[in-house]
């Protein structure tokens, strides 16, 4: 039973990066938005920085 618990923990630790990568790519893509509105540019910059931090 101890081996099964260990394997479940390994499986969970492998799922976390796989779940985070799509969110990071969405943030990077949102960060590529160009706009004439200053707050939109600022928000896009923050999103891009957050996405790039994960990659």
N, CA, C and O atoms as a Tinker XYZ file with bonds, in Angstrom:
   220  protein
     1  N      0.817000   -1.191000    0.000000    73     2
     2  CA     0.000000    0.000000    0.000000    64     1     3
     3  C      0.862000    1.257000    0.000000    63     2     4     5
     4  O      0.459000    2.283000   -0.548000    81     3
     5  N      2.033000    1.186000    0.603000    73     3     6
     6  CA     2.911000    2.341000    0.672000    64     5     7
     7  C      3.406000    2.729000   -0.727000    63     6     8     9
     8  O      3.561000    3.913000   -1.027000    81     7
     9  N      3.653000    1.731000   -1.573000    73     7    10
    10  CA     4.109000    2.003000   -2.931000    64     9    11
    11  C      3.033000    2.718000   -3.739000    63    10    12    13
    12  O      3.347000    3.600000   -4.539000    81    11
    13  N      1.786000    2.356000   -3.544000    73    11    14
    14  CA     0.680000    2.992000   -4.258000    64    13    15
    15  C      0.568000    4.463000   -3.857000    63    14    16    17
    16  O      0.338000    5.320000   -4.709000    81    15
    17  N      0.727000    4.755000   -2.583000    73    15    18
    18  CA     0.684000    6.139000   -2.105000    64    17    19
    19  C      1.818000    6.950000   -2.721000    63    18    20    21
    20  O      1.618000    8.092000   -3.135000    81    19
    21  N      2.995000    6.363000   -2.778000    73    19    22
    22  CA     4.147000    7.038000   -3.378000    64    21    23
    23  C      3.906000    7.327000   -4.859000    63    22    24    25
    24  O      4.214000    8.420000   -5.335000    81    23
    25  N      3.363000    6.363000   -5.584000    73    23    26
    26  CA     3.106000    6.540000   -7.012000    64    25    27
    27  C      2.026000    7.602000   -7.251000    63    26    28    29
    28  O      2.091000    8.332000   -8.240000    81    27
    29  N      1.041000    7.694000   -6.363000    73    27    30
    30  CA     0.023000    8.731000   -6.488000    64    29    31
    31  C      0.636000   10.116000   -6.296000    63    30    32    33
    32  O      0.265000   11.057000   -6.997000    81    31
    33  N      1.555000   10.249000   -5.367000    73    31    34
    34  CA     2.226000   11.524000   -5.158000    64    33    35
    35  C      3.067000   11.905000   -6.373000    63    34    36    37
    36  O      3.103000   13.073000   -6.760000    81    35
    37  N      3.737000   10.937000   -6.971000    73    35    38
    38  CA     4.518000   11.199000   -8.183000    64    37    39
    39  C      3.594000   11.641000   -9.310000    63    38    40    41
    40  O      3.915000   12.577000  -10.044000    81    39
    41  N      2.464000   10.985000   -9.452000    73    39    42
    42  CA     1.500000   11.356000  -10.488000    64    41    43
    43  C      0.978000   12.766000  -10.304000    63    42    44    45
    44  O      0.846000   13.507000  -11.278000    81    43
    45  N      0.680000   13.149000   -9.079000    73    43    46
    46  CA     0.202000   14.508000   -8.811000    64    45    47
    47  C      1.275000   15.540000   -9.117000    63    46    48    49
    48  O      0.983000   16.600000   -9.672000    81    47
    49  N      2.511000   15.234000   -8.759000    73    47    50
    50  CA     3.587000   16.195000   -9.009000    64    49    51
    51  C      3.859000   16.358000  -10.499000    63    50    52    53
    52  O      4.350000   17.407000  -10.916000    81    51
    53  N      3.559000   15.362000  -11.302000    73    51    54
    54  CA     3.725000   15.482000  -12.750000    64    53    55
    55  C      2.545000   16.206000  -13.400000    63    54    56    57
    56  O      2.699000   16.792000  -14.471000    81    55
    57  N      1.384000   16.175000  -12.774000    73    55    58
    58  CA     0.210000   16.832000  -13.351000    64    57    59
    59  C      0.243000   18.344000  -13.187000    63    58    60    61
    60  O     -0.322000   19.058000  -14.016000    81    59
    61  N      0.882000   18.847000  -12.152000    73    59    62
    62  CA     0.882000   20.289000  -11.896000    64    61    63
    63  C      1.527000   21.072000  -13.041000    63    62    64    65
    64  O      0.913000   22.028000  -13.514000    81    63
    65  N      2.727000   20.725000  -13.515000    73    63    66
    66  CA     3.297000   21.497000  -14.630000    64    65    67
    67  C      2.466000   21.385000  -15.902000    63    66    68    69
    68  O      2.379000   22.346000  -16.667000    81    67
    69  N      1.866000   20.250000  -16.133000    73    67    70
    70  CA     1.050000   20.065000  -17.326000    64    69    71
    71  C     -0.199000   20.943000  -17.249000    63    70    72    73
    72  O     -0.672000   21.428000  -18.277000    81    71
    73  N     -0.729000   21.151000  -16.066000    73    71    74
    74  CA    -1.910000   21.994000  -15.905000    64    73    75
    75  C     -1.565000   23.482000  -16.000000    63    74    76    77
    76  O     -2.412000   24.280000  -16.401000    81    75
    77  N     -0.347000   23.866000  -15.642000    73    75    78
    78  CA     0.041000   25.278000  -15.605000    64    77    79
    79  C      0.461000   25.797000  -16.984000    63    78    80    81
    80  O      0.251000   26.973000  -17.279000    81    79
    81  N      1.037000   24.966000  -17.817000    73    79    82
    82  CA     1.553000   25.432000  -19.105000    64    81    83
    83  C      0.501000   26.049000  -20.023000    63    82    84    85
    84  O      0.791000   27.081000  -20.628000    81    83
    85  N     -0.697000   25.491000  -20.167000    73    83    86
    86  CA    -1.686000   26.170000  -21.004000    64    85    87
    87  C     -2.072000   27.556000  -20.483000    63    86    88    89
    88  O     -2.279000   28.479000  -21.271000    81    87
    89  N     -2.167000   27.701000  -19.184000    73    87    90
    90  CA    -2.485000   29.016000  -18.618000    64    89    91
    91  C     -1.363000   30.009000  -18.907000    63    90    92    93
    92  O     -1.626000   31.177000  -19.195000    81    91
    93  N     -0.127000   29.554000  -18.834000    73    91    94
    94  CA     1.006000   30.435000  -19.136000    64    93    95
    95  C      0.994000   30.875000  -20.590000    63    94    96    97
    96  O      1.277000   32.034000  -20.894000    81    95
    97  N      0.671000   29.966000  -21.479000    73    95    98
    98  CA     0.648000   30.338000  -22.900000    64    97    99
    99  C     -0.486000   31.321000  -23.194000    63    98   100   101
   100  O     -0.339000   32.196000  -24.047000    81    99
   101  N     -1.606000   31.186000  -22.502000    73    99   102
   102  CA    -2.702000   32.151000  -22.672000    64   101   103
   103  C     -2.271000   33.528000  -22.179000    63   102   104   105
   104  O     -2.577000   34.535000  -22.818000    81   103
   105  N     -1.566000   33.584000  -21.054000    73   103   106
   106  CA    -1.090000   34.865000  -20.544000    64   105   107
   107  C     -0.105000   35.524000  -21.503000    63   106   108   109
   108  O     -0.154000   36.736000  -21.710000    81   107
   109  N      0.788000   34.729000  -22.088000    73   107   110
   110  CA     1.742000   35.286000  -23.046000    64   109   111
   111  C      1.012000   35.824000  -24.267000    63   110   112   113
   112  O      1.361000   36.886000  -24.783000    81   111
   113  N      0.018000   35.111000  -24.723000    73   111   114
   114  CA    -0.740000   35.559000  -25.898000    64   113   115
   115  C     -1.523000   36.840000  -25.596000    63   114   116   117
   116  O     -1.584000   37.735000  -26.439000    81   115
   117  N     -2.112000   36.937000  -24.421000    73   115   118
   118  CA    -2.807000   38.162000  -24.023000    64   117   119
   119  C     -1.812000   39.319000  -23.948000    63   118   120   121
   120  O     -2.157000   40.460000  -24.255000    81   119
   121  N     -0.591000   39.027000  -23.545000    73   119   122
   122  CA     0.431000   40.057000  -23.444000    64   121   123
   123  C      0.860000   40.630000  -24.787000    63   122   124   125
   124  O      1.483000   41.691000  -24.827000    81   123
   125  N      0.546000   39.962000  -25.875000    73   123   126
   126  CA     0.905000   40.459000  -27.205000    64   125   127
   127  C     -0.103000   41.464000  -27.761000    63   126   128   129
   128  O      0.068000   41.950000  -28.879000    81   127
   129  N     -1.141000   41.780000  -27.007000    73   127   130
   130  CA    -2.156000   42.728000  -27.463000    64   129   131
   131  C     -1.557000   44.130000  -27.514000    63   130   132   133
   132  O     -0.928000   44.581000  -26.557000    81   131
   133  N     -1.754000   44.803000  -28.622000    73   131   134
   134  CA    -1.325000   46.201000  -28.770000    64   133   135
   135  C     -2.569000   47.082000  -28.793000    63   134   136   137
   136  O     -3.537000   46.796000  -29.498000    81   135
   137  N     -2.526000   48.150000  -28.016000    73   135   138
   138  CA    -3.687000   49.019000  -27.918000    64   137   139
   139  C     -3.237000   50.455000  -27.699000    63   138   140   141
   140  O     -2.109000   50.706000  -27.275000    81   139
   141  N     -4.126000   51.393000  -27.989000    73   139   142
   142  CA    -3.859000   52.808000  -27.739000    64   141   143
   143  C     -4.301000   53.230000  -26.346000    63   142   144   145
   144  O     -4.031000   54.354000  -25.922000    81   143
   145  N     -4.970000   52.347000  -25.642000    73   143   146
   146  CA    -5.450000   52.648000  -24.293000    64   145   147
   147  C     -4.353000   52.259000  -23.301000    63   146   148   149
   148  O     -3.933000   51.102000  -23.265000    81   147
   149  N     -3.885000   53.217000  -22.495000    73   147   150
   150  CA    -2.729000   52.941000  -21.613000    64   149   151
   151  C     -2.932000   51.792000  -20.636000    63   150   152   153
   152  O     -2.026000   50.982000  -20.443000    81   151
   153  N     -4.114000   51.707000  -20.013000    73   151   154
   154  CA    -4.290000   50.652000  -19.016000    64   153   155
   155  C     -4.351000   49.273000  -19.656000    63   154   156   157
   156  O     -3.990000   48.286000  -19.014000    81   155
   157  N     -4.797000   49.179000  -20.901000    73   155   158
   158  CA    -4.817000   47.887000  -21.589000    64   157   159
   159  C     -3.386000   47.445000  -21.888000    63   158   160   161
   160  O     -3.049000   46.270000  -21.740000    81   159
   161  N     -2.549000   48.391000  -22.308000    73   159   162
   162  CA    -1.142000   48.060000  -22.542000    64   161   163
   163  C     -0.459000   47.608000  -21.254000    63   162   164   165
   164  O      0.343000   46.675000  -21.264000    81   163
   165  N     -0.780000   48.268000  -20.156000    73   163   166
   166  CA    -0.186000   47.902000  -18.869000    64   165   167
   167  C     -0.650000   46.508000  -18.436000    63   166   168   169
   168  O      0.156000   45.693000  -17.987000    81   167
   169  N     -1.934000   46.242000  -18.572000    73   167   170
   170  CA    -2.468000   44.930000  -18.202000    64   169   171
   171  C     -1.881000   43.834000  -19.086000    63   170   172   173
   172  O     -1.570000   42.742000  -18.610000    81   171
   173  N     -1.733000   44.131000  -20.377000    73   171   174
   174  CA    -1.151000   43.151000  -21.291000    64   173   175
   175  C      0.304000   42.884000  -20.935000    63   174   176   177
   176  O      0.766000   41.746000  -21.012000    81   175
   177  N      1.020000   43.919000  -20.549000    73   175   178
   178  CA     2.423000   43.757000  -20.154000    64   177   179
   179  C      2.543000   42.881000  -18.910000    63   178   180   181
   180  O      3.427000   42.028000  -18.826000    81   179
   181  N      1.658000   43.094000  -17.955000    73   179   182
   182  CA     1.674000   42.280000  -16.729000    64   181   183
   183  C      1.369000   40.820000  -17.057000    63   182   184   185
   184  O      1.999000   39.913000  -16.512000    81   183
   185  N      0.407000   40.597000  -17.943000    73   183   186
   186  CA     0.069000   39.227000  -18.337000    64   185   187
   187  C      1.250000   38.548000  -19.018000    63   186   188   189
   188  O      1.544000   37.382000  -18.751000    81   187
   189  N      1.922000   39.279000  -19.893000    73   187   190
   190  CA     3.066000   38.694000  -20.598000    64   189   191
   191  C      4.198000   38.365000  -19.633000    63   190   192   193
   192  O      4.830000   37.315000  -19.747000    81   191
   193  N      4.451000   39.250000  -18.695000    73   191   194
   194  CA     5.505000   38.988000  -17.697000    64   193   195
   195  C      5.167000   37.759000  -16.855000    63   194   196   197
   196  O      6.039000   36.942000  -16.561000    81   195
   197  N      3.910000   37.636000  -16.473000    73   195   198
   198  CA     3.494000   36.467000  -15.693000    64   197   199
   199  C      3.634000   35.169000  -16.469000    63   198   200   201
   200  O      4.090000   34.159000  -15.933000    81   199
   201  N      3.239000   35.205000  -17.733000    73   199   202
   202  CA     3.370000   34.010000  -18.564000    64   201   203
   203  C      4.819000   33.635000  -18.816000    63   202   204   205
   204  O      5.176000   32.457000  -18.791000    81   203
   205  N      5.656000   34.641000  -19.058000    73   203   206
   206  CA     7.077000   34.378000  -19.298000    64   205   207
   207  C      7.791000   33.891000  -18.049000    63   206   208   209
   208  O      8.785000   33.172000  -18.150000    81   207
   209  N      7.302000   34.268000  -16.873000    73   207   210
   210  CA     7.909000   33.795000  -15.623000    64   209   211
   211  C      7.749000   32.279000  -15.490000    63   210   212   213
   212  O      8.609000   31.604000  -14.924000    81   211
   213  N      6.657000   31.759000  -16.008000    73   211   214
   214  CA     6.429000   30.311000  -15.910000    64   213   215
   215  C      7.291000   29.570000  -16.916000    63   214   216   217
   216  O      7.812000   28.493000  -16.625000    81   215
   217  N      7.440000   30.154000  -18.115000    73   215   218
   218  CA     8.291000   29.516000  -19.113000    64   217   219
   219  C      9.721000   29.822000  -18.793000    63   218   220
   220  O     10.621000   29.383000  -19.508000    81   219
